[in-house]
Amino acid sequence: MGPVAAVIGAVATVGGTVLQYGAQRQAAKAARKQQELNTQRSNRQAIREAQLRRAEALAAASSMGALGGSAIAGGLGSLGSQLGSGLGFSSQMSSLSADIEKFQQKAAMWGAVAGMGGSLFQAGGGFDGLSTAFNKQPKQAPQPPMVSHAARAGF
C-alpha cells in the first residue's frame, strides 16, 4: 500500500499544482483588467475636473475682462501641467500594481513547486531514503579465488 499511496499522493500534488497555477493566472488576469478599468476611470475623472476648472477660470477671466492677460494663460498652463502629472502618477501606479501581481503569481507558483518537491521527498522516505540512497556501496565484480603458487605446482 505504501508505494501506491506515494504514487497517488505525487499525482494529486502535481495535478493540484497545475490547477492552482491556472487559477492564479486567471485571477491575475482579472485583477489586471480591474486595475486597467480603474485607471481609465480615474483618468477620465481627472480630465473632466481639469476641463471644469479651465472653464471656470475662463468664465471668471471673461467676467473681469482679463481674457488676454498672462495671468489667465499661466493659470490654464498650470491646470494642464497638474492634469499631466496626475495622469502620469496614475499610469505609474497601474504599472506597479501589475508588477506586484506578476511577482506574487511567480512566488505562489514556486511555492507550489516546493510543496510538490516536499511531498515527493516524503514519499521517497525523507531523510532516511536519502541516507539509504547515498550510503549504498557500489557493487564490485566478484574476485576469482586466490590460488597459491604451491597449489599450482602440485605440492
C-alpha positions as CSV (number, residue, x, y, z in Angstrom):
1,M,0.0,0.0,0.0
2,G,2.9,2.4,0.7
3,P,4.2,2.8,-2.9
4,V,0.6,3.0,-4.2
5,A,-0.1,5.8,-1.7
6,A,3.1,7.6,-2.7
7,V,2.2,7.5,-6.4
8,I,-1.4,8.7,-5.7
9,G,0.0,11.4,-3.5
10,A,2.5,12.5,-6.1
11,V,-0.1,12.6,-8.9
12,A,-2.5,14.5,-6.7
13,T,0.2,17.0,-5.8
14,V,1.2,17.6,-9.4
15,G,-2.5,17.9,-10.5
16,G,-3.3,20.3,-7.7
17,T,-0.2,22.4,-8.5
18,V,-1.2,22.6,-12.2
19,L,-4.8,23.6,-11.4
20,Q,-3.6,26.1,-8.7
21,Y,-1.3,27.7,-11.2
22,G,-4.0,28.0,-13.8
23,A,-6.4,29.6,-11.3
24,Q,-3.8,32.0,-10.2
25,R,-3.2,33.1,-13.8
26,Q,-6.9,33.7,-14.3
27,A,-7.1,35.7,-11.0
28,A,-4.1,37.8,-12.0
29,K,-5.6,38.4,-15.5
30,A,-8.9,39.6,-13.9
31,A,-7.0,41.8,-11.4
32,R,-5.1,43.4,-14.3
33,K,-8.3,44.1,-16.1
34,Q,-9.8,45.6,-13.0
35,Q,-6.8,47.8,-12.5
36,E,-6.9,49.0,-16.1
37,L,-10.6,49.9,-15.8
38,N,-9.9,51.7,-12.5
39,T,-7.1,53.6,-14.1
40,Q,-9.2,54.6,-17.1
41,R,-12.0,55.8,-14.8
42,S,-9.6,57.8,-12.7
43,N,-8.0,59.4,-15.8
44,R,-11.4,60.3,-17.2
45,Q,-12.4,61.9,-13.9
46,A,-9.2,63.9,-13.8
47,I,-9.7,65.1,-17.4
48,R,-13.3,66.1,-16.5
49,E,-12.2,68.0,-13.4
50,A,-9.4,69.8,-15.4
51,Q,-11.9,70.8,-18.1
52,L,-14.3,72.1,-15.5
53,R,-11.6,74.1,-13.7
54,R,-10.4,75.5,-17.1
55,A,-14.0,76.6,-18.0
56,E,-14.4,78.2,-14.6
57,A,-11.1,80.1,-14.9
58,L,-12.1,81.3,-18.4
59,A,-15.5,82.4,-17.2
60,A,-14.0,84.3,-14.3
61,A,-11.4,85.9,-16.5
62,S,-14.1,86.8,-19.1
63,S,-16.3,88.5,-16.4
64,M,-13.3,90.5,-15.3
65,G,-12.2,91.4,-18.8
66,A,-8.9,89.7,-18.4
67,L,-9.0,87.1,-21.2
68,G,-5.9,88.2,-22.9
69,G,-3.7,88.5,-19.9
70,S,-0.7,86.5,-18.9
71,A,-2.3,85.5,-15.6
72,I,-5.1,83.5,-17.2
73,A,-2.6,81.9,-19.6
74,G,-0.4,80.9,-16.7
75,G,-3.3,79.6,-14.7
76,L,-4.5,77.5,-17.7
77,G,-1.0,76.2,-18.2
78,S,-0.8,75.2,-14.6
79,L,-4.1,73.3,-14.9
80,G,-2.7,71.4,-17.9
81,S,0.5,70.6,-16.0
82,Q,-1.4,69.3,-13.0
83,L,-3.5,67.1,-15.2
84,G,-0.4,65.6,-16.9
85,S,1.2,65.0,-13.5
86,G,-1.9,63.2,-12.2
87,L,-2.3,61.1,-15.3
88,G,1.4,60.1,-15.2
89,F,1.1,59.1,-11.5
90,S,-1.9,57.0,-12.3
91,S,-0.1,55.2,-15.0
92,Q,2.9,54.5,-12.8
93,M,0.7,53.1,-10.0
94,S,-1.1,50.9,-12.5
95,S,2.2,49.6,-13.8
96,L,3.5,48.9,-10.3
97,S,0.3,47.0,-9.4
98,A,0.7,44.8,-12.5
99,D,4.3,44.1,-11.4
100,I,3.2,43.2,-7.9
101,E,0.6,40.8,-9.2
102,K,3.2,39.2,-11.5
103,F,5.7,38.7,-8.8
104,Q,3.0,37.3,-6.4
105,Q,2.0,34.9,-9.0
106,K,5.6,33.7,-9.5
107,A,6.0,33.4,-5.8
108,A,2.9,31.3,-5.5
109,M,3.9,29.1,-8.4
110,W,7.4,28.4,-6.9
111,G,5.8,27.8,-3.5
112,A,3.6,25.1,-5.1
113,V,6.6,23.6,-6.8
114,A,8.4,23.5,-3.5
115,G,5.4,21.9,-1.9
116,M,5.3,19.3,-4.6
117,G,9.0,18.6,-4.1
118,G,8.4,18.2,-0.3
119,S,5.6,15.7,-1.0
120,L,7.9,13.7,-3.3
121,F,10.7,13.9,-0.8
122,Q,8.4,12.4,1.9
123,A,7.1,9.8,-0.5
124,G,10.7,8.7,-1.2
125,G,11.3,8.1,2.5
126,G,12.5,11.6,3.5
127,F,16.0,11.8,5.1
128,D,16.1,8.0,5.7
129,G,15.5,7.5,1.9
130,L,18.4,9.9,1.1
131,S,20.7,8.2,3.6
132,T,19.9,4.8,2.1
133,A,20.4,6.1,-1.4
134,F,23.8,7.8,-0.7
135,N,25.2,5.1,1.6
136,K,25.0,2.2,-0.8
137,Q,28.3,0.8,-1.8
138,P,28.8,0.2,-5.5
139,K,28.7,-3.5,-6.4
140,Q,32.1,-4.8,-7.4
141,A,32.7,-7.7,-9.7
142,P,33.4,-11.0,-7.9
143,Q,37.1,-11.7,-7.5
144,P,38.4,-15.1,-8.5
145,P,39.7,-17.2,-5.6
146,M,43.3,-16.7,-5.0
147,V,45.4,-19.8,-5.8
148,S,48.9,-20.0,-4.3
149,H,51.9,-21.0,-6.3
150,A,52.3,-24.1,-4.2
151,A,48.9,-25.3,-5.2
152,R,49.7,-24.8,-8.8
153,A,52.9,-26.7,-8.6
154,G,51.0,-29.7,-7.1
155,F,52.5,-29.7,-3.7
